[in-house]
Amino acid sequence: MRIRALATIGIVALACAGCGQRQPTATSAPEAAAGPTLHPHPQAIEPVAGSAGQSAAPAASEPSVVSVGPSSGTIAQPVSDAEIRRELAASGLSANARQATLTSGGLALAPIDAPAAVQAVIQAGNQIAHLPYIWGGGHGRFVDTGYDCSGSISFVFAAAGILDTTVTSGQLMNWGSPGPGKWITVFANNGHTFMYIAGLRFDTVALAQTGTRWSNRPANEPDLSTFVVRHPPGL
């Protein structure tokens, strides 16, 4: 009888030894082999119920008690508006949801609130931003080795579905709707054209100066009064 009692106690002890540990299941093995899941943003890691070292659950008659102890490290403090603005200025990003951003590589980042057509124009502008100026480039065909001023605008508008043919600067003087647009504004006369897309300038003059068609240059041409201001309908 004593031997049988000892054997019974041993079996109970072995059974209890695994109560506080999470047992592997058939579905958890492939997940472990695949490695940890990567998240695009930091995420808080919640404690796993039944993890090793966790105390057994209290009896039903005992009330659950949550204890909050002192933090082992420094608690993160709220960031001031001034600090956020300094970080934005250092990164080159804009806090304005309607303002595109000019990167250090001479490309444009569309604002998050921009319509799909505006984003498509900016993406197309990035594709030819560094290509050379060629007089008549982009008129005989959309995809070319270089573009002039109106050829550049024809390419990006065609890529966004705004145009279905190439146009000259003179033709842009009577194209679209009159006046500045909400997102895109085109300046055109008989000899030259340029435009602003979500606040960034796109033209071949900037290309000659900085190596990219994108710039923050204002519209301060001495002959600005000779330009007609137009915009794509709805934009």
Buried (B, 14 or more C-beta within 10 A) or exposed (E): EEEEEEEEEEEEEEEEEEEBEEEEEEEEEEEEEEEEEEEEEEEEEEEEEEEEEBEEEEEEEEEEEEEEEEEEEEEEEEEEEEEEEEEBEEEEEBEEEBBBBBEEEBBBBBBEEBBEBBBBBBBBBBEBBBBEBBEEBBBEEBEBEBBBBBBBBBBBBBBBEBBEEBBBBBBBBEBBEEEBBEBBBBBBBEEBBBBBBBBBBBBBBBBEEEEBBBBEBEBEBEEEEEBBBBBBEEB
